[in-house]
């Protein structure tokens, strides 16, 4: 059996084992695709088309590194933002005293002191849609801190909701407009976009991988954002709302790869990208870079073989992107594991398995 056959079998096994209804995988070495495959169907309820390279997935929290962090990286590079400047000096109005020392750096590495999650979407139902983001940002700032800024690290959506606001203030435009005009458009990404509830995507429903049978909305979601807070906020926020294909996520990964290696410098300086890819070791309990995760010592989603010089991120619907900067490997795995229910958590065991398989077939396994 060839290496590619083994990887393909693992991907198809994920369907048979009920890990996900459908999946799309792209693996690269040196910035070039060396393997791509798809398995399963876009939806089960109702039975849908097979997944293929054109299937659009809800990328979930990949919005954090591929939208919000990308925007922050550009603004820092251009001198419009300082990572260690308090956001109280950037955002309009006055912030609560317990938020006075929060910086963009702390927000990017989930060390600002916010709780992991809040279901704001139910509170937003009675609020004018035009006023929802402003109201939600007020609620975020009013949250009692779990710990002091920089004194710990808890993965949270709330900090990235505020980072969207920071981007808007620094860029002078909405974050979606900023990223789409600066990155997605020039890169020719035709199926990568931020969802807007008031603006049709332009794609037929059947082009999307379905996600959950949403209890709140009372329907199977297909072609609309899964994250409830993002939906209530107009379709996207700093933490969720991005859609795309595996091939186009790979393009974004290679954009960052080329910049960090110095192969191009049109959007960022290499030094800036390296700063964002650096682990924030001075923060207690923080195993993250700026806007990116890093492999955990035990049970990493990236498996056993990715080097310590790796960055990546997961998305709740069943998506992930990992880049091994030492071995120059890029892996995009897109699934809809939450279809039809988020109670399916088999992806937790499958992710390391498929990454191990890829690294072994590339001859990069440790030990």
N, C-alpha and C positions, 0 to 999 in steps of 0.2 A: 504493500500500500504506500503510495506517495504521501509526502507531507501534506500536500494540499488536500488529498482525499481524507486524511485523518482529521484535519481541521473542519472540513465540510461535514464529515460524519458527526463530529462533536456539535456543530451548529444544528444539524438536523435532529440529533439526540435531544437537544433542548426542547424541541417541539413535541417529540414523542413522550418525554418525561413531564410535560406540562409546565415547563419553566416559563414559557411564553407561547402565544399563538404564532408569532412571526418574528423574524430577526434579519438583520442586515449587518454584515461584517466587512470591514476594510482594514487590511494590515499593510503597513509600509515599512520599508527599510531604506534609509538614506533619502527620505522624502519621495520615494517612488513606490507606487502600489505594487506589492508582490503577491497579494492574495485578496480576492473579494468573493463573497458568496452570500446567498440569501436562502432562507428556509421558511416554511409555513405560510400563513395567510394574514392578510391585513386585518381581518375581523372574523369573529366566530358567530356573533349575533348582530346582524344576519351573516351567514357565510359569505366571505368576500373574496376578492381576487388574491392571487398569490403575491407575496412580497417580491419586489424586484428592485433594481437599482434606482428607480424613479420614485419609490415609495417615500412619502413624507412622514416623518415621525415628530411627535411632540417631544422636544429635547429636555423638558423640565429644567432642572437646576444647571444644565450645561449653559443656560442663560447667564449664570454668574460669571464663568470665565470667558465665554465667547461673545458676550455683549457688554455687561457692566465693567468687567475687568479690562477688556479690550479698549473700551472708551477711556477708562481711568489711565491706562498705560499711555495712550496717545496724549492725553491732557497733561500728564506728568512730564512726558518727554518734551512737549512743547513749552513747558514752563508755566502752564496755566494753573497747575495744582502742585502743592507740596505735600507729600505723604504724611509728614509729621506736623502739619499745621492743624490746629483744632478746627473741627467743622463748625464750631460756634462763630468763627471768623469768616466762614464761607456762606452759610445759610442765612436767609433773612430772618429778622425777628430775634427774640431772645430764647435761648435754650435753658432747660432746667439746670440747676447747679450741678446735679449729679451726672450731667452729660457734658460738662464744660471741657473736660480733658480728652474727650473722644477725638481721635484723628482718623483720617482715611486709611492709614496703615492698619489700625486696630479693627476697623470695620472689614477690611479686605481679608484679614486672617481670623475673623470671628472671635475677636478678643476685646470687644467693646463693653461687654457685660450684659447683653440682651438675652432674654430667655430663648429657647429653641424655636418656638412657634406660637402663634396666636391666630385663632380663627376669626379674623376681622370681617370676613365676607358676610357673615350674618348681621353684624352691626351696620354694615354699609347698605343693606337692602333699602332702608328708608331715606338714604342720603342722595341728593341730586348727583347724577353721574359726573357732572362737570366739577363737583366739589369733593369727590371721593378721595382722590390722591392726597389732597391737602389735609382732609380730615384724618385719614389713615396715618399720615406722617406725624400728626399731632399725637395720636394715640401711641405710636411707636416711641416717641420722645417721652411720653408720660409713663412708660413701663418702668416699674421699680427694677433697679439693676440686680442681677443675680450675683455679681461680684464687681469690684472696681475695675475701671478701664485698664487693660494690660495685666490684670492680676489672674487671669485664667483664660480658657478658651472653650466655648460651647458652639457647635455648629448651629447657625440660625439664619433664617430668611430675613429677619427684621433689619439687620445691618445693611443688607443689600437693597432693601426698600429705601433706606436713607441714602445709599450711594447713588441711586438713580437721581435723587434730588441734587446731590453734590455735582454729578455730571451735568445736569441741566443748568445749574448756576454757573459752572465754569465754562461750559460750551455755548451757553446762550440760546440753545434750542432743545427740543425734546430729545431724550436719549435715543429713541428709535430712529428719528430722522438723522441724528448725528452718525450712528453706526451704519445705517443703511447707505447713506450717501458717501461715507468715507471708506467703508470696507466692503459691504456686500455688493453694491453696485459696481465699483471698479474691478472687483475680483470676478465679476460675471456670475455671481451666485443667483440662479434663477428660482431656486426652490428653498431658499433660506430667508426667513422673514419673521418679524415679531407679529403675533396675532393681535388683531384689533376687533373688538366686538361690534364696532360700528362700521367696519370696512371689510367687505368680502375679500378673501384671499385671492380669488381668481382661479382657484383649483376646485375641481369636482370633489365631492365628499369621498368618493371611492378611491381617490389618490392617496388618502391618509390611512395610516395604521390606527385602528380604533383604540381607545383607552377604556376608561372605567364606565360601568353602569352607575352613574353618579346619583347617590341618594338625594342630594340637595337639588339638583336640576331635574331629576326624574327621567333620565334618558341615557342611552349609550352615547358616549362622546366620540365623535369622529370628525376631525377638521376644526375642533374648537379646543381651547386650552384646558388641560386637565386641572391645573392648580386653581382652587376655588378663590383664593385671595387675588390672584392675577386676573381671573375672569371678572371679579367684582370691581377691579380697578381699571377696567376698560380693555383687558386682554393681555396686558403684560405689565411687569414691574421689574425692578432690578434683580429679582430672584427667579423668575420663571416667565414663560411666554414665547420662547424661541422655538421655531419649527425648522426642520431641514432634512436633508438626505445624508447618508453616510459619506458619499463622495464629496459633498460640499463641506461637511464637518472636517474631512481630511484636508481639504484645501485650506481651511482656516488653521489647522494644526501645522501645515507646512509653511504657512505665512509666518507663524511664530518661530518655527524651526529655522527658516532661512534668515530671519532677523537675529536670532540668538547666535547663530554661527557666523554672522557677518556677511552672508551671501547677498543680502540686500539691506538697504537702510532708508528706503523711501518713506516708511510710515513711522518707524521708531529707530533709535540708535540701539545697537546690540547691548550696550551697558544697561539701558532701561529695561529691556526684556529680562536680562539676567537678574536685575534687582527684584523683579516680580516673581521670578522662579526660585528665589532664595528662601530657604526655610527660616522661619521666625523663631529661632532657638531661645531668644531672651525672654519669651513669654511662657510662663508656666503651663504645662500641659498642651502646648501648641505644636502639633506635628504638621503644620501647613505652611505653604508659601503665601504670596499675596494674590488672593482670588483663586488659588489652586490648592488641591490636596497633594500630599506626598505619600508614598507607600508606608503603611503602618508596619511596625516590627513583626506583628503576628496577624495572620488571617487577612492580609491585604487583598483588596478587590483586584489588584493588579497581579496577584499570584505570587509565586516564590522567586521568580527569576528577574523581575525588573530591578534595575540598579537603584541605589539610594538617590542617584541623580535623575529622578523621574518626577514628573508632575502629571496630574490628571484630575478628573472630576466625575462624579456620578450624577445621574438624573433620576428622579423618583419614578417616572413611567417605565424605567428599565433601560436607560441609556448610559453610555460612558465613553470617555476619551482618555487614553493614557499615552504619554510620550516618555520614552526612556532617552534622556539626553546624552547619556554616556554611550549607549549602544546604537543610538540614532534609529530607534524603532517607534512607530506611531500605530496605535490600534484604536479603531472606532467600532464600537458595538452598539447598535440600536435595536431595541426590542420594545414590545408593548406588553410587558409582563403584568401590567395592572388590568388588562382586558380579560375577563369582564370585571375582576375585583382586585383591589389593592391588597387583599388578604393573602394573595399568592406571593410568598417570599423566597421561592426556590432560586431566584436569581442570585441570592447571596452566596450560595455554594457554587453556582455555575460560573460566575464571573472569573474567579481565580482559576478555575479549571480550564476555561478556554484560553486565558492569557498564558497559562503554563504550556498548553499545547502549542500555541503559536511560537513562543520563545524556544521550545524544544525543537520544533521543526526548522527554526531559523538557525539552529546550532548555537544558541545563546543561553542555554540552561546553565544554572550554577550547579557545581558539584557533580 
